[in-house]
Amino acid sequence: MRAARLVTTLVLTAHGSADPRSARTVAAIAECARRLRPGLDIRVAFCEKSSPNLRDVLGAVRPGHAVVVPLLLADAYHARVDIPTMIAESGVVARQSEVLGEDDRLIHVLRQRLEHAGVPRLDSRVGVLVTAVGSSRPEANARTAAVARELTLTTHWTATTAFATGPQPSLAQAAAALRQRGATRLVIAPWFLAHGRITDRVAEFAAAQNIPMSAPLGAHRQVAETVLDRFDAALALPAAA
């Protein structure tokens, strides 16, 4: 890990939320990553609504000695615009990694959350609504849709994507589509890292429709491993001013 000594700070950067559960999950993921990589300086930052702000955190790090890892599942506006802008405004030289994305380990965690909710892998009656935040970028939505396809590779489930905000299909539309495909036991799998106001709205829909819902990915070891992999991969990237 010679390169890790050159860039000693991992700045784990989430969007931020008015819901305190989100910040607690980010802190727990950071703590899990610290246990996996003792000696690595890992700091938490947010783009908005939570503190500390990314600009302030970068201001306390030596220029050229930080990698900003977006704690985001979608390669959309926050990763492509918000975070690069904040890095530039901080005046600090820092690298930015790729988002966590549809990593195989995260899909494994999603499948595990469904199993913990009592959904057997070999039950062909199951239809899974992989529910995410939609993006104005079709490419980002297409990558999210790939999660539903990957989820079924080692199961007998039927799955499709629903968007809690933004583009279609909505939860209701996705549920109808799964029923048309023969699913008789629906379940919602939130493609979210933490509980928050959006997942609460999804849970309200689930309760109203009597559809079970699994937990978000949360502070799972494999989430932290994915964060560290993004950090390691970014060490070879040119620094952004």
TORKOL-4160 file (C-alpha; in steps of 0.2 Angstrom, whole numbers, padded with zeros to 4 digits, m for minus):
241
<pt num="1" X="0000" Y="0000" Z="0000"/>
<pt num="2" X="0014" Y="0012" Z="m0004"/>
<pt num="3" X="0002" Y="0024" Z="m0013"/>
<pt num="4" X="m0009" Y="0025" Z="0002"/>
<pt num="5" X="0005" Y="0033" Z="0011"/>
<pt num="6" X="0006" Y="0047" Z="m0002"/>
<pt num="7" X="m0013" Y="0052" Z="0000"/>
<pt num="8" X="m0017" Y="0049" Z="0018"/>
<pt num="9" X="m0034" Y="0056" Z="0020"/>
<pt num="10" X="m0050" Y="0048" Z="0013"/>
<pt num="11" X="m0064" Y="0061" Z="0013"/>
<pt num="12" X="m0080" Y="0051" Z="0013"/>
<pt num="13" X="m0093" Y="0063" Z="0006"/>
<pt num="14" X="m0112" Y="0060" Z="0007"/>
<pt num="15" X="m0125" Y="0072" Z="0000"/>
<pt num="16" X="m0132" Y="0076" Z="0017"/>
<pt num="17" X="m0150" Y="0075" Z="0024"/>
<pt num="18" X="m0161" Y="0084" Z="0037"/>
<pt num="19" X="m0164" Y="0066" Z="0043"/>
<pt num="20" X="m0151" Y="0062" Z="0057"/>
<pt num="21" X="m0152" Y="0043" Z="0052"/>
<pt num="22" X="m0143" Y="0047" Z="0036"/>
<pt num="23" X="m0128" Y="0055" Z="0045"/>
<pt num="24" X="m0127" Y="0041" Z="0058"/>
<pt num="25" X="m0126" Y="0028" Z="0044"/>
<pt num="26" X="m0112" Y="0038" Z="0035"/>
<pt num="27" X="m0102" Y="0039" Z="0052"/>
<pt num="28" X="m0105" Y="0020" Z="0054"/>
<pt num="29" X="m0098" Y="0016" Z="0037"/>
<pt num="30" X="m0083" Y="0027" Z="0040"/>
<pt num="31" X="m0080" Y="0018" Z="0057"/>
<pt num="32" X="m0081" Y="0001" Z="0048"/>
<pt num="33" X="m0069" Y="0007" Z="0035"/>
<pt num="34" X="m0057" Y="0013" Z="0049"/>
<pt num="35" X="m0057" Y="m0005" Z="0056"/>
<pt num="36" X="m0054" Y="m0012" Z="0039"/>
<pt num="37" X="m0039" Y="0000" Z="0036"/>
<pt num="38" X="m0031" Y="0004" Z="0052"/>
<pt num="39" X="m0020" Y="0020" Z="0051"/>
<pt num="40" X="m0029" Y="0027" Z="0036"/>
<pt num="41" X="m0036" Y="0045" Z="0040"/>
<pt num="42" X="m0054" Y="0044" Z="0036"/>
<pt num="43" X="m0065" Y="0059" Z="0038"/>
<pt num="44" X="m0084" Y="0062" Z="0035"/>
<pt num="45" X="m0090" Y="0077" Z="0025"/>
<pt num="46" X="m0107" Y="0082" Z="0017"/>
<pt num="47" X="m0112" Y="0092" Z="0002"/>
<pt num="48" X="m0127" Y="0100" Z="0011"/>
<pt num="49" X="m0140" Y="0099" Z="0025"/>
<pt num="50" X="m0127" Y="0090" Z="0037"/>
<pt num="51" X="m0111" Y="0095" Z="0044"/>
<pt num="52" X="m0096" Y="0096" Z="0042"/>
<pt num="53" X="m0096" Y="0103" Z="0025"/>
<pt num="54" X="m0085" Y="0096" Z="0011"/>
<pt num="55" X="m0076" Y="0113" Z="0009"/>
<pt num="56" X="m0072" Y="0114" Z="0027"/>
<pt num="57" X="m0066" Y="0097" Z="0029"/>
<pt num="58" X="m0054" Y="0099" Z="0013"/>
<pt num="59" X="m0048" Y="0115" Z="0021"/>
<pt num="60" X="m0041" Y="0105" Z="0035"/>
<pt num="61" X="m0032" Y="0093" Z="0024"/>
<pt num="62" X="m0015" Y="0095" Z="0016"/>
<pt num="63" X="m0016" Y="0099" Z="m0002"/>
<pt num="64" X="m0013" Y="0084" Z="m0013"/>
<pt num="65" X="m0016" Y="0072" Z="0002"/>
<pt num="66" X="m0035" Y="0069" Z="0000"/>
<pt num="67" X="m0046" Y="0058" Z="m0010"/>
<pt num="68" X="m0064" Y="0062" Z="m0010"/>
<pt num="69" X="m0075" Y="0047" Z="m0011"/>
<pt num="70" X="m0093" Y="0050" Z="m0015"/>
<pt num="71" X="m0104" Y="0040" Z="m0004"/>
<pt num="72" X="m0117" Y="0039" Z="m0018"/>
<pt num="73" X="m0124" Y="0024" Z="m0028"/>
<pt num="74" X="m0129" Y="0034" Z="m0044"/>
<pt num="75" X="m0116" Y="0043" Z="m0055"/>
<pt num="76" X="m0127" Y="0058" Z="m0057"/>
<pt num="77" X="m0128" Y="0077" Z="m0053"/>
<pt num="78" X="m0121" Y="0076" Z="m0035"/>
<pt num="79" X="m0105" Y="0066" Z="m0041"/>
<pt num="80" X="m0103" Y="0075" Z="m0058"/>
<pt num="81" X="m0107" Y="0093" Z="m0053"/>
<pt num="82" X="m0109" Y="0096" Z="m0034"/>
<pt num="83" X="m0094" Y="0088" Z="m0027"/>
<pt num="84" X="m0081" Y="0093" Z="m0041"/>
<pt num="85" X="m0088" Y="0111" Z="m0039"/>
<pt num="86" X="m0085" Y="0110" Z="m0020"/>
<pt num="87" X="m0068" Y="0103" Z="m0022"/>
<pt num="88" X="m0063" Y="0118" Z="m0034"/>
<pt num="89" X="m0071" Y="0131" Z="m0022"/>
<pt num="90" X="m0061" Y="0124" Z="m0007"/>
<pt num="91" X="m0045" Y="0129" Z="m0016"/>
<pt num="92" X="m0037" Y="0112" Z="m0011"/>
<pt num="93" X="m0029" Y="0100" Z="m0023"/>
<pt num="94" X="m0038" Y="0084" Z="m0021"/>
<pt num="95" X="m0043" Y="0068" Z="m0031"/>
<pt num="96" X="m0061" Y="0062" Z="m0033"/>
<pt num="97" X="m0065" Y="0044" Z="m0034"/>
<pt num="98" X="m0079" Y="0035" Z="m0044"/>
<pt num="99" X="m0096" Y="0033" Z="m0035"/>
<pt num="100" X="m0100" Y="0016" Z="m0027"/>
<pt num="101" X="m0112" Y="0012" Z="m0041"/>
<pt num="102" X="m0119" Y="m0005" Z="m0044"/>
<pt num="103" X="m0104" Y="m0015" Z="m0037"/>
<pt num="104" X="m0107" Y="m0033" Z="m0036"/>
<pt num="105" X="m0104" Y="m0033" Z="m0017"/>
<pt num="106" X="m0117" Y="m0020" Z="m0015"/>
<pt num="107" X="m0129" Y="m0031" Z="m0025"/>
<pt num="108" X="m0125" Y="m0045" Z="m0013"/>
<pt num="109" X="m0129" Y="m0034" Z="0002"/>
<pt num="110" X="m0146" Y="m0030" Z="m0006"/>
<pt num="111" X="m0149" Y="m0048" Z="m0009"/>
<pt num="112" X="m0144" Y="m0052" Z="0009"/>
<pt num="113" X="m0156" Y="m0038" Z="0016"/>
<pt num="114" X="m0170" Y="m0046" Z="0006"/>
<pt num="115" X="m0166" Y="m0063" Z="0013"/>
<pt num="116" X="m0166" Y="m0056" Z="0031"/>
<pt num="117" X="m0183" Y="m0049" Z="0027"/>
<pt num="118" X="m0189" Y="m0067" Z="0024"/>
<pt num="119" X="m0188" Y="m0068" Z="0006"/>
<pt num="120" X="m0181" Y="m0086" Z="0000"/>
<pt num="121" X="m0170" Y="m0085" Z="m0015"/>
<pt num="122" X="m0178" Y="m0100" Z="m0024"/>
<pt num="123" X="m0196" Y="m0093" Z="m0022"/>
<pt num="124" X="m0201" Y="m0090" Z="m0040"/>
<pt num="125" X="m0217" Y="m0081" Z="m0035"/>
<pt num="126" X="m0207" Y="m0066" Z="m0028"/>
<pt num="127" X="m0206" Y="m0050" Z="m0038"/>
<pt num="128" X="m0194" Y="m0037" Z="m0032"/>
<pt num="129" X="m0196" Y="m0018" Z="m0034"/>
<pt num="130" X="m0178" Y="m0012" Z="m0033"/>
<pt num="131" X="m0182" Y="0006" Z="m0028"/>
<pt num="132" X="m0170" Y="0021" Z="m0031"/>
<pt num="133" X="m0169" Y="0039" Z="m0033"/>
<pt num="134" X="m0171" Y="0044" Z="m0051"/>
<pt num="135" X="m0159" Y="0055" Z="m0061"/>
<pt num="136" X="m0161" Y="0067" Z="m0076"/>
<pt num="137" X="m0147" Y="0057" Z="m0084"/>
<pt num="138" X="m0154" Y="0042" Z="m0093"/>
<pt num="139" X="m0137" Y="0034" Z="m0092"/>
<pt num="140" X="m0138" Y="0034" Z="m0073"/>
<pt num="141" X="m0155" Y="0027" Z="m0073"/>
<pt num="142" X="m0149" Y="0013" Z="m0084"/>
<pt num="143" X="m0135" Y="0008" Z="m0073"/>
<pt num="144" X="m0148" Y="0008" Z="m0058"/>
<pt num="145" X="m0159" Y="m0004" Z="m0069"/>
<pt num="146" X="m0144" Y="m0015" Z="m0070"/>
<pt num="147" X="m0145" Y="m0019" Z="m0052"/>
<pt num="148" X="m0162" Y="m0027" Z="m0054"/>
<pt num="149" X="m0155" Y="m0038" Z="m0067"/>
<pt num="150" X="m0140" Y="m0043" Z="m0057"/>
<pt num="151" X="m0151" Y="m0047" Z="m0042"/>
<pt num="152" X="m0160" Y="m0061" Z="m0051"/>
<pt num="153" X="m0144" Y="m0070" Z="m0057"/>
<pt num="154" X="m0143" Y="m0082" Z="m0042"/>
<pt num="155" X="m0161" Y="m0082" Z="m0037"/>
<pt num="156" X="m0178" Y="m0087" Z="m0044"/>
<pt num="157" X="m0185" Y="m0069" Z="m0042"/>
<pt num="158" X="m0192" Y="m0058" Z="m0055"/>
<pt num="159" X="m0186" Y="m0040" Z="m0052"/>
<pt num="160" X="m0188" Y="m0023" Z="m0060"/>
<pt num="161" X="m0183" Y="m0005" Z="m0055"/>
<pt num="162" X="m0195" Y="0008" Z="m0048"/>
<pt num="163" X="m0190" Y="0027" Z="m0045"/>
<pt num="164" X="m0196" Y="0035" Z="m0029"/>
<pt num="165" X="m0192" Y="0052" Z="m0037"/>
<pt num="166" X="m0190" Y="0058" Z="m0055"/>
<pt num="167" X="m0193" Y="0047" Z="m0070"/>
<pt num="168" X="m0204" Y="0032" Z="m0072"/>
<pt num="169" X="m0208" Y="0019" Z="m0068"/>
<pt num="170" X="m0216" Y="0024" Z="m0051"/>
<pt num="171" X="m0218" Y="0011" Z="m0038"/>
<pt num="172" X="m0236" Y="0008" Z="m0043"/>
<pt num="173" X="m0232" Y="0006" Z="m0061"/>
<pt num="174" X="m0217" Y="m0006" Z="m0057"/>
<pt num="175" X="m0228" Y="m0016" Z="m0045"/>
<pt num="176" X="m0241" Y="m0018" Z="m0059"/>
<pt num="177" X="m0228" Y="m0024" Z="m0071"/>
<pt num="178" X="m0222" Y="m0037" Z="m0060"/>
<pt num="179" X="m0239" Y="m0044" Z="m0057"/>
<pt num="180" X="m0241" Y="m0045" Z="m0076"/>
<pt num="181" X="m0225" Y="m0055" Z="m0077"/>
<pt num="182" X="m0233" Y="m0068" Z="m0065"/>
<pt num="183" X="m0226" Y="m0062" Z="m0048"/>
<pt num="184" X="m0238" Y="m0065" Z="m0034"/>
<pt num="185" X="m0227" Y="m0060" Z="m0019"/>
<pt num="186" X="m0220" Y="m0043" Z="m0021"/>
<pt num="187" X="m0206" Y="m0035" Z="m0010"/>
<pt num="188" X="m0198" Y="m0018" Z="m0010"/>
<pt num="189" X="m0179" Y="m0018" Z="m0010"/>
<pt num="190" X="m0173" Y="0000" Z="m0007"/>
<pt num="191" X="m0157" Y="0004" Z="m0017"/>
<pt num="192" X="m0152" Y="0017" Z="m0004"/>
<pt num="193" X="m0138" Y="0017" Z="0009"/>
<pt num="194" X="m0148" Y="0024" Z="0023"/>
<pt num="195" X="m0165" Y="0028" Z="0029"/>
<pt num="196" X="m0172" Y="0045" Z="0026"/>
<pt num="197" X="m0187" Y="0055" Z="0021"/>
<pt num="198" X="m0188" Y="0047" Z="0004"/>
<pt num="199" X="m0187" Y="0029" Z="0010"/>
<pt num="200" X="m0200" Y="0034" Z="0023"/>
<pt num="201" X="m0212" Y="0039" Z="0008"/>
<pt num="202" X="m0207" Y="0022" Z="0000"/>
<pt num="203" X="m0212" Y="0013" Z="0017"/>
<pt num="204" X="m0228" Y="0022" Z="0017"/>
<pt num="205" X="m0232" Y="0016" Z="0000"/>
<pt num="206" X="m0227" Y="m0002" Z="0005"/>
<pt num="207" X="m0238" Y="m0001" Z="0020"/>
<pt num="208" X="m0253" Y="0005" Z="0011"/>
<pt num="209" X="m0251" Y="m0009" Z="m0002"/>
<pt num="210" X="m0247" Y="m0022" Z="0010"/>
<pt num="211" X="m0230" Y="m0025" Z="0002"/>
<pt num="212" X="m0215" Y="m0030" Z="0013"/>
<pt num="213" X="m0199" Y="m0019" Z="0012"/>
<pt num="214" X="m0181" Y="m0024" Z="0016"/>
<pt num="215" X="m0169" Y="m0012" Z="0025"/>
<pt num="216" X="m0157" Y="m0001" Z="0015"/>
<pt num="217" X="m0139" Y="m0006" Z="0013"/>
<pt num="218" X="m0133" Y="0002" Z="0028"/>
<pt num="219" X="m0116" Y="0001" Z="0037"/>
<pt num="220" X="m0112" Y="m0016" Z="0030"/>
<pt num="221" X="m0094" Y="m0022" Z="0029"/>
<pt num="222" X="m0095" Y="m0024" Z="0010"/>
<pt num="223" X="m0101" Y="m0006" Z="0009"/>
<pt num="224" X="m0085" Y="m0001" Z="0018"/>
<pt num="225" X="m0074" Y="m0012" Z="0007"/>
<pt num="226" X="m0082" Y="m0004" Z="m0009"/>
<pt num="227" X="m0077" Y="0013" Z="m0002"/>
<pt num="228" X="m0059" Y="0008" Z="0001"/>
<pt num="229" X="m0058" Y="0000" Z="m0016"/>
<pt num="230" X="m0064" Y="0017" Z="m0024"/>
<pt num="231" X="m0051" Y="0026" Z="m0013"/>
<pt num="232" X="m0037" Y="0014" Z="m0019"/>
<pt num="233" X="m0042" Y="0016" Z="m0038"/>
<pt num="234" X="m0042" Y="0035" Z="m0036"/>
<pt num="235" X="m0024" Y="0036" Z="m0031"/>
<pt num="236" X="m0019" Y="0034" Z="m0049"/>
<pt num="237" X="m0030" Y="0048" Z="m0055"/>
<pt num="238" X="m0023" Y="0065" Z="m0058"/>
<pt num="239" X="m0027" Y="0077" Z="m0044"/>
<pt num="240" X="m0041" Y="0090" Z="m0047"/>
<pt num="241" X="m0037" Y="0108" Z="m0042"/>
